[in-house]
């Protein structure tokens, strides 16, 4: 990539003034060794999911950003003129983003493995419906689901199915839509599925009794279920396997303590596919969400309000060094 086409910013220590967090710094002392590059500008109006402090930290783990399979473009949700739509930006050169959907309230989305299509969910009244559109042309859509609250769609590796979450009164469950025969199938409890290539398995998130997210691996043919990441004091969400299949990337809860003050926020974590070597990668007081791998796995793209006194979210890229 041509680094001169990005904003390359310096590492500045974490600062707390009068118990107020200074989010204008780009990175903190614990993040030394990782280079942080801002990909978007404030004028791109990058949409950031909500993070709430309640009994336990809660956040919308929707996939609102993705990297094209060729690694040359980033797609993201942008909120403009009262609507939320998918926009695409070229990663190798500066310039404006191209709008790919013309809907009202797109909720989340994913690229198809061949990069030709995008599946997304949209809020329509009290329902969320899953659609597909052409990644190059956009606008014209094919509807996959209706009559329910469906979100977090993602293609299987062979592009024969779209997995998604269906939210119900008793909690979320994992479903799939067969693109060829329109068949809907339901699997197990869970949300935010990530189907694995060459396996009849997916990673997903499940809530424990305290309302904190855990990372699970489910084999939907053998019914084998494994809890991969769980913590009594932290929640986790949205697992994504690295291109070399050596690391699992996800969002997790963390706590920053400064004297008598503490700040709970979301940060980026990795672990091995079996849950070992759990490592926190970001430590900034701003919320870091929606991480995705670069094509070669050397970088992680994510959305954060870091580097902005106004707390404006942007897409950032960090080097992956362990």
C-alpha positions in Angstrom: 0.0 0.0 0.0 1.1 3.6 -0.6 1.5 4.9 2.9 1.7 8.5 1.7 -2.0 8.3 0.8 -3.0 7.8 4.5 -2.8 9.8 7.6 0.1 8.3 9.6 -0.1 9.5 13.2 2.2 9.5 16.2 1.9 7.5 19.4 0.9 9.8 22.3 0.6 8.7 26.0 -2.8 8.2 27.5 -4.0 11.3 29.3 -6.8 11.7 31.9 -7.7 15.3 32.9 -10.1 15.9 35.8 -11.5 12.4 35.3 -12.3 13.2 31.7 -10.8 11.0 29.0 -8.8 12.7 26.3 -9.9 10.8 23.2 -7.9 13.1 20.9 -4.8 11.0 21.4 -4.2 8.4 18.7 -2.7 5.6 20.7 -1.6 4.9 24.3 1.6 3.6 25.9 0.4 0.0 26.0 0.0 0.0 22.2 3.6 0.9 21.4 4.8 -1.3 18.5 1.6 -1.0 16.6 1.3 1.6 13.8 -2.1 3.2 13.7 -3.3 4.7 10.4 -6.6 6.5 9.9 -8.3 5.4 6.7 -11.3 7.6 6.5 -12.0 11.3 7.2 -14.7 12.9 9.3 -16.5 13.8 6.1 -17.1 10.1 5.4 -19.6 10.0 8.3 -18.6 6.5 9.4 -21.4 4.9 11.4 -20.4 3.4 14.7 -22.5 0.8 16.7 -23.8 1.9 20.1 -21.9 1.0 23.3 -23.8 1.3 26.6 -22.7 1.1 30.2 -25.3 -0.8 32.1 -25.0 -3.6 34.7 -22.4 -4.9 32.3 -21.0 -3.3 29.2 -23.3 -3.8 26.2 -22.6 -3.1 22.6 -24.2 -3.6 19.2 -21.9 -6.1 17.6 -23.3 -5.7 14.1 -20.8 -5.9 11.2 -20.8 -2.4 9.8 -17.5 -2.6 8.0 -15.8 -5.1 5.7 -12.7 -5.4 3.5 -13.3 -6.6 -0.1 -11.8 -10.1 -0.8 -9.2 -8.5 -3.2 -8.0 -6.3 -0.3 -8.3 -3.1 -2.4 -11.5 -1.6 -1.0 -13.2 -1.0 2.3 -17.0 -1.0 2.6 -18.6 0.7 5.6 -21.9 2.0 6.9 -22.3 5.8 6.6 -25.1 7.8 8.2 -26.1 10.7 6.0 -29.3 12.8 5.6 -31.2 10.6 8.0 -30.5 7.3 6.3 -27.8 4.6 6.8 -26.2 3.0 3.7 -23.2 1.1 2.5 -20.4 3.1 1.0 -17.1 1.8 -0.6 -13.7 3.5 -0.5 -10.6 2.6 -2.5 -7.7 1.8 -0.1 -4.9 2.6 -2.5 -5.8 6.2 -3.4 -7.5 9.1 -1.8 -10.9 10.2 -2.9 -14.6 10.2 -2.1 -16.6 7.0 -1.3 -19.1 5.4 -3.7 -22.6 4.7 -2.4 -23.7 1.1 -3.0 -27.1 0.9 -1.4 -30.0 3.4 -1.5 -32.1 2.2 1.4 -33.4 3.8 4.6 -31.7 2.0 7.5 -29.1 -0.6 6.5 -28.1 -2.4 9.8 -25.0 -4.5 8.8 -23.5 -6.4 5.9 -20.8 -8.7 4.5 -19.0 -9.2 1.2 -19.4 -12.5 -0.7 -16.1 -14.5 -0.8 -15.7 -13.7 -4.5 -16.4 -10.0 -3.9 -19.2 -9.8 -6.4 -22.1 -9.4 -4.0 -23.0 -7.9 -0.6 -25.6 -9.3 1.7 -27.1 -6.9 4.3 -29.9 -6.5 6.7 -32.2 -3.4 6.9 -34.5 -2.2 9.6 -38.0 -2.0 8.1 -40.6 -1.0 10.7 -40.1 -3.4 13.7 -38.5 -6.0 11.4 -35.0 -6.6 10.0 -34.9 -8.2 6.6 -31.9 -9.7 4.8 -31.1 -8.7 1.2 -28.4 -9.2 -1.4 -27.1 -6.6 -3.9 -24.4 -6.4 -6.5 -21.1 -5.1 -5.0 -20.2 -3.2 -8.2 -23.6 -1.8 -9.3 -25.6 -1.7 -6.1 -29.2 -0.4 -5.7 -31.1 -3.4 -7.2 -31.7 -5.9 -4.3 -32.9 -9.5 -3.9 -34.8 -10.1 -0.6 -33.9 -13.3 1.3 -36.0 -13.0 4.6 -39.1 -11.3 5.9 -41.4 -11.2 8.9 -38.7 -11.5 11.6 -35.7 -9.6 13.2 -32.8 -11.0 11.1 -29.3 -9.5 11.1 -25.6 -10.2 10.7 -25.8 -12.0 7.4 -22.6 -13.7 6.1 -21.9 -16.0 3.2 -20.7 -19.6 3.5 -17.3 -20.1 1.9 -18.9 -21.8 -1.2 -21.5 -19.0 -1.4 -24.4 -21.5 -1.4 -25.8 -20.2 1.8 -26.2 -17.0 3.8 -26.0 -17.5 7.6 -27.6 -14.9 9.9 -28.9 -14.2 13.4 -32.6 -14.2 14.1 -33.5 -12.3 17.3 -36.5 -13.7 19.3 -38.0 -13.2 22.7 -36.1 -16.1 24.2 -32.8 -14.9 22.6 -31.0 -15.1 19.3 -30.5 -18.2 17.1 -28.5 -19.0 14.0 -30.3 -19.6 10.7 -29.2 -20.0 7.1 -30.8 -19.2 3.7 -30.1 -21.4 0.7 -29.5 -19.1 -2.2 -30.4 -21.7 -4.9 -33.6 -23.2 -3.5 -34.7 -20.5 -1.1 -34.7 -23.0 1.8 -34.5 -21.6 5.3 -32.9 -23.7 8.1 -32.4 -23.1 11.8 -29.5 -24.4 13.8 -28.6 -23.5 17.4 -28.8 -20.6 19.9 -26.3 -17.9 19.2 -25.7 -14.6 17.3 -23.2 -13.2 14.8 -22.2 -16.4 13.0 -18.9 -16.8 11.2 -19.0 -20.0 9.1 -15.7 -21.8 8.5 -14.3 -22.9 5.1 -14.1 -26.6 4.6 -16.1 -27.4 7.8 -19.7 -27.8 8.9 -19.0 -25.4 11.8 -19.2 -21.8 12.7 -18.0 -19.5 15.4 -20.7 -17.4 17.1 -21.5 -15.4 20.2 -23.7 -16.6 23.1 -24.8 -14.7 26.2 -24.2 -16.2 29.6 -26.6 -15.9 32.5 -25.0 -12.5 33.4 -25.7 -11.1 30.0 -22.0 -11.2 28.9 -21.0 -12.5 25.5 -19.0 -15.7 25.1 -17.3 -17.1 21.9 -18.5 -20.6 20.9 -17.7 -23.0 18.1 -20.6 -25.0 16.8 -20.6 -28.0 14.5 -24.1 -28.0 13.1 -23.8 -31.6 11.7 -22.3 -33.4 14.7 -23.9 -31.0 17.2 -20.6 -30.6 19.0 -20.5 -27.3 20.9 -17.3 -25.8 22.4 -17.0 -22.7 24.5 -13.8 -21.0 23.2 -13.6 -17.7 25.2 -15.5 -16.9 28.4 -14.7 -14.6 31.4 -16.7 -13.9 34.5 -16.0 -10.1 34.3 -15.8 -9.5 30.5 -18.0 -10.0 27.5 -16.9 -10.8 23.9 -18.4 -10.8 20.5 -18.1 -11.1 16.7 -15.3 -13.7 16.1 -13.4 -13.7 12.8 -10.7 -16.2 11.8 -7.4 -15.0 10.4 -6.5 -15.8 6.7 -3.9 -18.3 7.9 -6.4 -19.8 10.4 -3.9 -19.2 13.3 -5.8 -16.4 15.2 -9.3 -15.6 16.1 -10.1 -11.9 16.2 -13.0 -10.4 18.2 -14.2 -7.5 20.3 -14.0 -7.7 24.1 -14.7 -5.6 27.2 -11.9 -4.0 29.2 -11.5 -1.7 32.2 -9.0 1.2 32.4 -8.2 2.2 35.9 -6.6 5.6 36.7 -6.4 6.1 40.5 -10.0 6.1 41.8 -11.5 6.3 38.4 -12.3 3.4 36.1 -13.5 3.4 32.5 -15.2 0.4 30.9 -15.0 0.2 27.1 -14.6 -2.2 24.1 -11.2 -3.2 22.8 -9.8 -5.7 20.3 -8.6 -9.1 21.3 -7.1 -12.2 19.6 -6.7 -15.8 20.7 -5.8 -19.1 19.1 -8.7 -21.0 17.5 -9.0 -23.2 20.6 -9.1 -20.2 22.9 -5.5 -20.3 24.1 -3.1 -17.3 24.0 -5.8 -14.7 24.7 -4.3 -11.3 24.1 -5.6 -7.8 24.3 -4.4 -5.7 21.3 -5.9 -2.2 22.0 -6.0 -0.2 25.2 -7.3 3.2 24.2 -10.1 4.7 26.3 -12.2 5.2 23.2 -14.4 2.2 22.0 -12.8 0.0 19.3 -15.3 -2.1 17.4 -15.9 -4.2 14.3 -12.4 -5.5 13.6 -11.7 -7.3 10.3 -8.5 -8.8 8.9 -6.6 -7.5 5.9 -6.3 -10.0 3.0 -2.8 -11.1 4.1 -3.5 -11.0 7.9 -0.7 -8.4 8.6 -3.2 -5.7 9.5 -6.5 -5.3 11.4 -9.1 -2.7 10.3 -11.5 -1.4 12.9 -13.8 1.5 13.8 -12.9 3.8 16.7 -13.5 7.3 18.0 -9.8 7.6 19.0 -7.9 10.6 17.6 -10.9 12.9 17.8 -11.7 15.3 20.6 -15.3 15.4 19.1 -15.4 11.6 19.4 -16.1 11.3 15.6 -15.8 7.6 14.5 -13.4 6.7 11.7 -11.9 3.5 10.2 -8.4 2.8 11.4 -5.7 0.3 10.4 -3.3 -1.2 12.9 -0.4 -3.6 12.3 -0.8 -7.1 13.8 2.4 -7.9 15.7 2.6 -10.8 18.3 
